[in-house]
Amino acid sequence: MVRVIESDGTEQEVGIIELYTFPAPAALLSEGNNLFSENEFSGEAVSSEAGEEGVGFIRQGFLENSNVDLTQEMVSMIEARAYSLNARTIQTADQMWSQANNLRK
């Protein structure tokens, strides 16, 4: 529910902000700039009011927490880099063994 406080101090209800959920939210099509659109895989949008049916709340003056654990993401990045370097090391060793075998022939 959206309420406005008039200059004389009276409060007036001006509307309701609807929130939408999807059967498969991970399948939404990313349009960029935090915009998503539905497609045949995400299912059709289901409209609900804030605070009902587990869709969440809208609160004025609050900040949303990040859904990313920065520490875990950094660890994953380091692990991926280490895996890449190990793969390159194995490739280089394989090339060296190939050259050594060709020298014997």
C-alpha positions in Angstrom: 0.0 0.0 0.0 1.4 3.4 -1.0 0.4 6.3 1.2 1.1 10.0 0.7 1.2 12.6 3.5 -0.4 15.8 2.2 1.0 19.3 3.2 -1.9 19.7 5.7 -0.7 16.5 7.5 -3.5 14.2 6.2 -2.6 10.8 5.0 -4.0 9.5 1.7 -3.8 6.0 0.1 -2.8 6.3 -3.5 -2.2 2.8 -4.7 -0.6 -0.6 -4.2 2.8 -1.8 -5.5 2.4 -5.3 -7.0 5.2 -7.9 -6.8 5.5 -10.7 -9.3 6.9 -14.2 -8.9 7.7 -16.9 -11.5 7.5 -20.7 -11.4 11.1 -20.8 -12.7 12.8 -17.5 -11.8 16.3 -18.8 -12.8 15.0 -19.1 -16.4 14.1 -15.4 -16.8 15.8 -13.8 -19.8 18.4 -11.2 -18.7 17.9 -7.9 -20.6 20.8 -6.1 -18.8 20.8 -3.3 -16.2 19.0 -5.5 -13.7 16.0 -6.0 -16.1 14.6 -9.5 -16.8 11.8 -10.6 -19.0 9.6 -13.7 -19.0 9.9 -16.4 -21.6 8.4 -19.9 -22.2 10.9 -21.5 -19.8 10.3 -19.1 -16.8 6.5 -19.5 -16.9 3.9 -16.8 -16.6 4.2 -14.0 -13.9 2.0 -14.4 -10.8 0.9 -11.1 -9.3 0.8 -10.7 -5.5 0.8 -7.8 -3.0 3.9 -7.2 -0.9 3.9 -9.3 2.3 1.4 -11.9 1.0 2.1 -15.5 -0.2 5.8 -15.3 0.7 6.8 -12.7 -2.0 8.5 -10.4 0.4 8.1 -6.9 1.7 8.8 -3.4 0.5 10.2 -1.1 3.2 11.1 2.5 2.9 14.6 3.5 4.0 16.1 0.0 4.0 19.0 -1.2 1.9 18.9 -4.7 0.2 21.7 -7.0 1.2 23.8 -8.5 -1.5 23.1 -12.1 -2.5 26.8 -12.7 -3.2 29.3 -13.9 -0.6 32.4 -11.9 -1.7 34.8 -14.2 0.2 33.4 -17.4 -1.4 33.5 -15.7 -4.9 37.2 -14.7 -4.4 38.1 -18.3 -3.2 36.3 -19.7 -6.3 38.2 -17.3 -8.6 41.5 -18.4 -7.1 40.6 -22.1 -7.4 39.6 -21.6 -11.0 42.9 -19.8 -11.7 44.9 -22.5 -10.0 43.1 -25.2 -12.0 43.9 -23.3 -15.2 47.6 -23.0 -14.3 47.7 -26.7 -13.4 46.1 -27.7 -16.8 48.7 -25.5 -18.6 51.5 -27.2 -16.6 50.3 -30.6 -17.7 50.0 -29.5 -21.3 53.6 -28.1 -21.3 54.9 -31.3 -19.7 53.1 -33.4 -22.3 54.7 -31.3 -25.1 58.1 -31.7 -23.5 57.6 -35.5 -23.3 56.5 -35.5 -26.9 59.6 -33.7 -28.0 61.9 -36.0 -25.9 60.3 -39.0 -27.5 60.8 -37.6 -31.0 64.5 -37.0 -30.3 65.0 -40.7 -29.6 63.7 -41.7 -33.1 
